[in-house]
Amino acid sequence: MINDGTLSKIRKLVPIAMPAKVKLLDNKFNLVEVCVTEAGAVDFQTMVQPLHPSFDAAALDRVSRGVYDPLVQDGKPVPFCFLQKNVARQF
């Protein structure tokens, strides 16, 4: 999607709980393709690069509940898609 320079902002971010088994993996992230409507709601999400079944399910759930500011093109909100990297971190 072409953007006129106005970046979308995440309005609501939902944290992901990290399963204990994920803490032991070398690859510490997954990638999710996310598509957002003109209104900022998530319309579609799919796992592009999985990490662990339970972490991936939590990431997809998190993404589906996100709310975004829409991109603006020629003064109008437009739908868009992007890749989201979800990093598994120990706290």
Secondary structure as the mmCIF struct_conf table of DSSP 4:
data_model
#
loop_
_struct_conf.conf_type_id
_struct_conf.id
_struct_conf.beg_label_comp_id
_struct_conf.beg_label_asym_id
_struct_conf.beg_label_seq_id
_struct_conf.end_label_comp_id
_struct_conf.end_label_asym_id
_struct_conf.end_label_seq_id
BEND BEND1 GLY A 5 GLY A 5
STRN STRN1 ILE A 10 LYS A 12
HELX_LH_PP_P HELX_LH_PP_P1 ALA A 17 PRO A 19
HELX_RH_3T_P HELX_RH_3T_P1 ALA A 20 LEU A 24
BEND BEND2 ASP A 26 ASP A 26
STRN STRN2 PHE A 29 VAL A 36
TURN_TY1_P TURN_TY1_P1 GLU A 38 ALA A 39
BEND BEND3 GLY A 40 GLY A 40
STRN STRN3 ALA A 41 ALA A 41
STRN STRN4 VAL A 42 GLN A 49
HELX_RH_AL_P HELX_RH_AL_P1 PRO A 53 SER A 64
TURN_TY1_P TURN_TY1_P2 ARG A 65 ARG A 65
STRN STRN5 VAL A 67 TYR A 68
HELX_LH_PP_P HELX_LH_PP_P2 ASP A 69 PRO A 70
STRN STRN6 LEU A 71 GLN A 73
TURN_TY1_P TURN_TY1_P3 ASP A 74 GLY A 75
STRN STRN7 LYS A 76 VAL A 78
STRN STRN8 PHE A 80 VAL A 87
#
